[in-house]
Amino acid sequence: MQLQFWQLKMLKKPSFTDTVSKTVQDKFNSVIPEKVHEVITSTIENMIKAVLFGAKYSTSSSPEPTASLQFRESRIKKQISFYQKTASLEGAITGAGGILLGLADFPLLLTLKLKLLFDIAATYGYDVQDYRERLYLLYLFQLAFSSQHHRNDVYQLVSGWQGYSQSLPENVEEFDWRKFQQEYRDYIDLSKMAQLLPFIGAAVGAIANYKLIAQLGDTAMNGYRMRKLSQLQILNTKSAKWRLL
């Protein structure tokens, strides 16, 4: 039932507010000098590559292959709770430190989000050393932090991942980093901007980070539930064909 509600949320048409907000953000982006866009894109790209495709990334130990889905998700919920508390504390500290520390929150929070995705993937039993599995994490990231317009498009790829992943290029350079950073930046701008303000920055940072981690965790869980269900359906179809033979 949770998966079905989530799927409907991913597929819903952009509301009037979504459309207006997207139009305003696109207009704002159009007046930003191209050089600035290039610097931001390059910065985010390098940060994510360092975490996602760099040295071997450590994850919490995976459950036994025979572990039930219920057991795995119980562990994942504890992981999400841990990252929420960590991100909330980090947001409070950087938010209380004014503009300079507030700006430091961006890379710190991004690293926590990616580490959470690694842990969730491993707990569901997926091999995060596989390039395609790491790229899947970026698509989940986009589902969690994008406009509804972009979310509709990304969901189509995620829902058909089994087939789509087979056509993916081996070169990660072909990933659309410009689109990725703009959607992410536009999505969190409003919720995080107040973190740079004096006096209220700590509270805003703590609450915003807590909610953003919760949102990412929910998206990742449903994204993997969908894949598990799709794989089960494929196995059942193959089994039925063998019985007919």
C-alpha positions, 0 to 999 in steps of 0.5 A: 500500500505504501508503495502504491501511494508513493507511485501515485505521488511520483506520477501526479501531474505538476500542480499550478504552484509547481508550474509557477515555481518552476517557471520562476526558478527557470527565469532566475537561472536564465539570468545567472551568468553561464560561468557561474552555472559552470562552476556550480555544476563542476563543483557538485559533479566533482563532489559526487564523483569523489563520494560515489565513484571514487575509492571503495565506499564503506557500508554497513554490513549487509544482511544474510542473502536469506534475510526477509524483506521485513528484517531488512526494512527494519534495519533501514528504518534505524539507519534513516533515523541515525542519519536524520539525527546526525544531519539535524545536529550538523544543520544546527551547528552550521546554522548557528555559525552564520553564513560561512558555516551555513555554506559548509552545510551543503557539502556535509549534508550531500555526503550524508545523503549519499552515504545513506543511499549506499547503506540502504542499497547494501541492506536491500542486497544490491552490490554498490560496487557495480557502476550501474547500482551507483548510478541508480542512487543518483536517480533516486536522489533526483526523485527525492529532490526535483521539481514535479516536472522532472520527477515525472521523467525520472520515475519512468526511468527508475520504474523500468530500471531492469531494462534501462540499466542494460543500455547505460553507457560505461562512461559516467561523464555522459550523465547530465550533471547540469540538469542534476545540480539545477534541480537539486539546488532549485528544490532545496533553495527555499528550505535552506536559505533561512539557515544563513540568517542569524538567530534562527539559522540553527533551528532552520538547519536542524529541522530542514536537514531532518526532513530532507533525510526523511524524504530521501530515505522514504524515496529510496525505500520505495524505489527499491521496493519497486525493483524487488517487486519487478524482479519477483514478477519477472521470476514468476513469469519465467517460472510460469513459462517453464511450467508450460514447457 
